[in-house]
Amino acid sequence: MMNIVLHEPEIPANTGNIGRTCVATGSRLHLIKPLGFSLEEKELKRAGLDYWKNLDVTVYESFEDFLDKNPGAKLFMATTKARKTYTEVSYPDNAYIMFGKESAGIPEEILVDYEDTSVRIPMNEDIRSLNLSNSVAVMLYEALRQHDFAQMQMQGELHRLHWKE
């Protein structure tokens, strides 16, 4: 099972979308305070649709609280400042992929301790970053691909018709 960690997320719709992605992939969501919204906000629930009730989510008071409650967690830091791309590392089962808040990313005071596991998504130099929920999906699905999408549905079906053989 993979773990997505959001450090001080600010936009409820992003967190709602990420929650939905976590439910779709069987991943856990970890939220580190302060949050820029209430977990009861309408925008959060709207983005997460009716899947939010199925989400495995834990909220922490601080990064230190997160570390205390997840000893030995193999943390990967998603940051535009990393030297390695997200495809250059191997994600163990039960990896924790952490993303920073939308306006500032993960604080450098945290990043300096994770140089070897800091990763980035390549993009053109004239853009600062991708949308947070898109970044989570890109990196999470790479980690899941490395594990052959274990325990995920591998074949789709049409709703009204059938695929031709």
C-alpha positions in Angstrom: 0.0 0.0 0.0 1.3 3.4 -0.9 1.0 6.5 1.2 0.5 10.1 0.1 1.5 12.8 2.6 0.4 16.4 2.1 2.3 19.0 4.2 0.1 21.9 5.0 -2.2 21.7 2.0 -4.1 25.0 1.2 -6.7 24.2 -1.5 -9.7 22.0 -0.5 -10.4 20.9 -4.1 -6.9 19.6 -4.6 -7.0 17.6 -1.4 -10.5 16.3 -2.4 -9.1 15.2 -5.8 -6.1 13.6 -4.1 -8.4 11.8 -1.6 -10.4 10.3 -4.6 -7.1 9.2 -6.2 -6.1 7.5 -3.0 -9.4 5.6 -2.7 -9.0 4.5 -6.4 -5.6 3.2 -5.8 -6.0 1.8 -2.3 -3.5 4.3 -0.9 -3.5 6.1 2.5 -3.7 9.9 2.8 -1.8 11.7 5.5 -2.5 15.4 6.2 -0.1 17.5 8.1 -1.5 20.7 9.8 -2.0 23.5 9.5 -4.6 22.8 6.8 -5.8 25.8 4.7 -9.4 24.5 5.0 -11.8 22.5 7.2 -12.2 18.8 6.5 -16.0 19.5 6.4 -15.7 22.0 3.5 -18.1 21.6 0.7 -15.4 22.0 -2.0 -13.4 19.1 -0.4 -16.3 16.8 -0.4 -17.4 17.8 -4.0 -13.9 17.1 -5.4 -13.8 13.8 -3.5 -17.4 12.9 -4.6 -19.0 10.1 -2.6 -15.6 8.3 -2.3 -14.4 10.5 0.6 -16.2 8.3 3.2 -14.0 5.4 2.0 -10.8 7.3 2.4 -8.1 6.1 4.8 -7.0 9.5 6.1 -4.9 10.5 9.1 -4.3 14.1 10.3 -1.2 15.2 12.2 -0.4 18.3 14.2 3.0 18.8 12.7 5.8 17.1 10.6 7.4 16.0 13.9 4.0 14.4 14.9 3.9 12.6 11.6 7.4 11.2 12.0 6.7 10.1 15.6 3.6 8.2 14.5 5.2 6.6 11.4 8.7 5.5 12.6 10.8 4.0 9.9 8.6 5.5 7.1 10.5 5.5 3.8 9.9 9.1 2.7 10.2 10.5 -0.8 10.0 14.2 -1.1 8.3 15.7 -4.2 10.0 19.0 -5.0 10.9 21.0 -8.1 14.3 21.4 -6.4 15.4 17.7 -6.6 18.2 16.4 -8.7 16.5 13.1 -9.5 13.3 12.6 -11.4 10.5 10.5 -10.0 11.3 7.7 -12.4 14.9 7.4 -11.3 14.1 5.9 -7.9 12.6 2.6 -6.8 9.6 3.0 -4.5 9.3 0.2 -1.9 5.9 -1.2 -1.1 4.4 1.1 1.7 6.4 4.1 0.5 5.4 7.6 1.7 5.4 10.3 -1.0 5.3 13.8 0.5 4.1 16.9 -1.3 4.2 20.5 0.0 1.6 23.2 0.1 0.5 24.7 -3.2 2.1 28.1 -2.7 5.5 27.1 -1.4 6.2 23.4 -1.6 8.0 21.5 1.2 10.1 23.7 3.4 13.9 23.5 2.7 14.5 22.9 6.4 12.8 19.5 5.8 14.2 18.8 2.3 17.9 19.1 3.4 17.5 15.8 5.4 16.1 13.9 2.4 18.4 14.7 -0.5 18.7 11.1 -1.7 14.9 10.6 -1.8 13.9 14.0 -3.1 12.4 13.7 -6.6 10.9 15.9 -9.2 8.6 15.8 -12.3 10.4 17.2 -15.3 8.7 20.2 -16.9 9.6 23.2 -19.0 11.7 25.8 -17.3 9.2 28.6 -17.8 6.7 27.0 -15.3 7.1 26.8 -11.6 5.1 23.7 -10.9 2.2 21.4 -11.9 -1.2 21.4 -10.1 -0.8 19.5 -6.8 -3.4 16.8 -7.5 -1.9 16.2 -10.9 1.6 15.8 -9.4 0.3 13.3 -6.9 -1.4 11.2 -9.6 1.7 11.2 -11.8 4.1 10.1 -9.0 1.7 7.7 -7.3 0.9 5.8 -10.5 4.7 5.4 -11.2 5.2 3.9 -7.8 2.2 1.6 -8.3 3.5 0.7 -11.8 6.7 -0.4 -10.3 4.7 -2.9 -8.2 2.7 -4.1 -11.3 -0.4 -2.4 -9.9 -0.8 -5.0 -7.2 -4.4 -5.7 -6.2 -5.8 -3.2 -8.7 -8.3 -4.0 -11.4 -6.3 -4.6 -14.5 -9.1 -5.0 -17.1 -11.9 -2.6 -17.9 -15.4 -3.4 -19.2 -17.9 -1.4 -21.2 -21.1 -0.6 -19.4 -23.7 -1.2 -22.1 -21.9 -3.0 -24.9 -19.1 -5.6 -25.2 -15.6 -5.3 -26.6 -15.2 -7.0 -30.0 -12.9 -10.1 -29.9 
